[in-house]
Amino acid sequence: MDSSLSLGRGHGFAGVTVLRRLARACGVNRQRVNAVRIACERKALAVGGRRHARTGGRILCYHSFGQPECGINDVDPNRFARQIDQALRLGYRFVPAAEIARGGGARTDLAITFDDGFKSVLTRAFPVLLERGIPWSFFVVPLWCDEATRDGTDQILNWRDIERLVASGADLGSHSMTHPDFGRLDETAAMAELGESRRLIQARLGVAPDSFAIPFGQARNWTAFSGRAASAAGYGTVYAQAEKTRPRGTVARTFVTQFDDALVFRALLDGAFDAWEE
């Protein structure tokens, strides 16, 4: 999760710049100001932003549902269900993320992914997807899952939860060992995060994941070395964020925020946020 979002490249909204300067001058709470700014940016791009033509499928990324500790990435559970149904009404077909990652998919193909391993993926999102027969993927931070299993927290998926979801057909990937910013890691730390997270998942579940989602997901959160280290660690696919700004060798995803009403979500599907990173 990262609430310090940036305006998509090539879109100059003067009002957003004024808002940032005013916030700095007044000393307003940064997290709250960021939330207001993000909401304004997404609405502005939905109404007047440029759409990016595409021929392949789109992979959506969600985080939590009704867990406010996730910040702007926490989507209302009822809104999530409405978004899924909106996509279906618009003629989209839901496919596994790996299908789009491998071959690009068709323009009307969509995939659902979840980052961080929040408990509400099981309790709120999973029933919606199960009822509609939709495939999906999720990426966990195994150290957090260990802690959830040990401490009994109701915020993060424990290993029994994960076993249940995998048994239901969900595809599991790694989201690193401790959720660091790979853009700030040295080579030794990056290799440890990639390798140890994969080994711990294998130790707990008996299967080593072959996909990895970059924590925070932005271009600045990944390096060329990290990409090579991910391949060496056994990951065949690395998921990032925006279509137009993702690092070389990664697969794009489109992040969904709590501000995305029906209008914004439709614009998201149409490519309004393909050059915008969270």
N, C-alpha and C positions, 0 to 999 in steps of 0.2 A: 504494500500500500504506500502511496505517496500523495500527499495533498498539495505539493508544490507544482502545479500544472503549468504548462507553457502554451502560449498561443501558437496555433499551427503556422508553419512557415508560409510566407506569401500573403498573410492576411493581416492588414494593419488596421486595427480597431482603436482609434484615438481615445475613445471613452474608457477602454480597459487600461490604457497607459495612465490616464488621469486618475483612475481609481487606485492604481498602485501607488502613485506619488502621494495622493491624499492619505492613504493608509500609513505610509511611512512617516508623513509629517505629523499625523495625529497619534501615532503610537498605538493603533488599534490592534487587538489580538490577531496574530498572524493567521492562525488556523481559520478563524471566522472570516477574515478578509479573503483568504484563499478560496473558501467555499463560495462566497458571493461572487468573486471574480470568475471562478470556474462555471458557475451557473450562467453568468452573463456571456461568457465566451461561447458556451455550448448553444445557448439560445441564439446568439448572433450568427454563428456558423450555420445553425439549422435554418434560419430565415434567409440569410444572404450569402452564405459561404459557397465557394465553388465546389461542385461535385466532380469526383474523379472517376472517369470511365474505367471499367474493369471487365474482364472476361471470365475470371475465375471465381471461386467461392470465397466466403468470408468466415473468419473464425471470431466469435465473440468471447470476451473475457469478463466474467463476474467475480465477485469476492464473497460477500456475505449478505444475509437477508434478515433484517430485524436485529442486527448486532451493531449498535451505534459506535462501539469502539473501533469499528472499521472506517469511520469517518465518511468522506464523500463517496466511497465505494460501496457503502451499505445501501442496497436497493430494497425498497419495500416489497415484501413477499407477494402481495397482490399485484403490484406493478409488474413484477417478474412474470407472473402467469399471463398477464395481459399482453406483455411484449411477445411472449412465445406464441400466443394465439394471433396477435397482429401479424407476425411473420408468416404464420400458416395461411392466414386469409389473403396475404399478398402473394401467395404462390411459392414461397420458399420451401425447400426440402432440407430437413436436418440430416446430416451425415456425420460420421466420426471425424474428428479434427485431423487424424492421421491421413484420411482420404484426401483432404484438401492439401495438407502438407506435402504429400507425395506427388500428387498430379495436378494440383490447382483447382480441380472441381469445376462445376458449371457455375454460371453467373448467379443462379438462384439457389445454390447450395449454401447452407449455413451450418456451423458447428458451434457447440457450447463447451466452454472450458471454465474452470474455477481455480483461482489461485489462493494459496495460504492454508487451505484445509480448515476453514471455519465450520463449526458444528452445524450451523444453519443450512449448510449445503445438504446435509443428511435430513434434517428435520423439516426444512421449508422448500428447498429446490427439488430434491430428489422425488418427492411425491408428484410434483407437477410434471416432471420429465417421464416418470414411470407411467403415469396415466396416459400420456400422449405417445408413448413408445419412442422417445427421442434418445439417441445415443449421446454420450457426453464424456468429458475427460476432466480430471482434477489433479492438481499439483500440490504436494504437501511438503512441509518442512519437518523432516523426521525427528529432529531433536524436540520440537514442540509436541509432536505426537507421543514421544516417550514421556514427556512431562505431563501431558494430559492423561495418559494411561496410569501413571504413578499417582497423580494428585487428584484425579477424578473431576477435573474442570469440565464445565459445560460450554466452554467457548471454542475449544479446538477438538477436532476429530481424534479419538483414540484409535489404537490399532484394531480393536474389535469392530469399531465403526467402519474403518477402512476395509477390513476383510469383508464385511457385509456388502459394501458398495462395489468392491471388485467382483464379488460373487454374483452381483446383479448384472454385471456386464460393463460397468464403468471402467474407463481406461485410466490407469494411475501413472503419474510422472513425478519427478523430483522438482522441488522449488528451492534447492540448496539445503545445507545443514542448519544454518542459523539465520538465513534471510539477510545477507550483507549486500552492500553496494559493490558489485564486481568491478565497477569503474575505479574503485579506490583500493582494491586488493593487490598485493604483490603476487608474483607467480606461485610461490609456495602456498599461500593462503587460498588462492583460487583453485589450485589443484586439490587441496584438502576438502574444500567445500563441495566440489563436484564429485570427487571419488568417494568420500566418506558418506555423503548423503545416499548415494546409490547403493553402497555396501550395507548401510543400516536398514534401508528398505528391504533389501534382499534377505538380511538376517531375520527381520521381523515377519516377512510374508512369504519368503521362499522364491521370490521372483524379482529380478533386477529390472527397473524401468529403463526404457530406451529413449524417453523424451524428457526434456528439461525446460522449465519456464524461468526466464530471467527475473529475479526479484526486482521490483519497481518497473522493469520492462522497457525503460527508455533507452535511446541510443547511447546516452552518456553513462549508462549503467553496465556497459559491456565493452570488452576490448578484443582485439584480434587474438591476443594470447588466450583469453578465456574461451574463445571459439575453438581454438586448436586443442585446448585442455579438455573441453567438453567432449570432443570427438575421441580423444585418447582415453577418456574415462568410460566410454561405451555408449554415449548418447548419440543417437542417429538424427534426432530432431531437436532444435532449440527454438522455442517460441519467444517472441519479443512483443513489440507493440505496433506502432503505426505503419501503415502500408508504405508511405513515402519516405520515412525517416529511419526505419529499422536498420540495425547493423547488417553488414554483408554476411550471408550464410545463415540468417535466421528466418523464421516464418512469422509473418505479420499476424497480429490480432487487433481487434477493435474493442477498446475498453468501454464498459457501460457504467455510468455513474447514477447516483441517486437523483440527479436532476433531469433524467431523461424521460420526459413524458412522451405521449404518442407522437407528437410532432418531431421532437428531437430524435426519437428512436427511428422514425421513418427516414429522417435525414441521415442518420448514422448508417442505415442499410444502403442508402443511395450514395454513400461515399463522402459525406460532408466532413468527416473527421479523419480522412486517410492521411492528412499531413499534420495532424494534431496529436501531441503526446501528453499523457498524464504525468 
